[in-house]
Amino acid sequence: MRILVAWDGSDGAQAALRQAQVLAGAGGQVDLVQVLNPLIDAADIQAPSTREAMAILTERSHAAMAQAATAGMGQAVVVLDRGEDVPNRLLKEAQQRQADLVIIASKRAGGWRGVLGSVTQQVLQDATLPVLVVRA
């Protein structure tokens, strides 16, 4: 079984990773994938250009993933191109990696019970493969 975990380093993403490791077992493959949006994620980084800010952010993301990952676990940081969005890119990565399952954390908007984050909601709506939502 190959599992794609939507990664952002949060407690919810770490819970999703733990669940993926249990489900994948010894013979499975787990891929951590973080999708970065230059317009949002690079806003707080001081750099001469957006490209350089994204390089810094990508390096940080790779380092954080490396700490969470175990041997043999796939890791990818994807920077969105103009016009792409996070949910669609996550699903595209799942398709390219031939994932059998996507695991993503719930992110309740404003702490409202029963409300999923917008990325999680869109992944659930658009997915053509199974999606497991792990409570954040």
Secondary structure, DSSP 8 states (H G I E B T S, - for coil): -EEEEE--SSHHHHHHHHHHHHHHTTT-EEEEEEEE-HHHHTTT---SSHHHHHHHHHHHHHHHHHHH--TT-EEEEEE--TT--HHHHHHHHHHHTT-SEEEEE---GGG-TT---HHHHHHHHH-SS-EEEE--
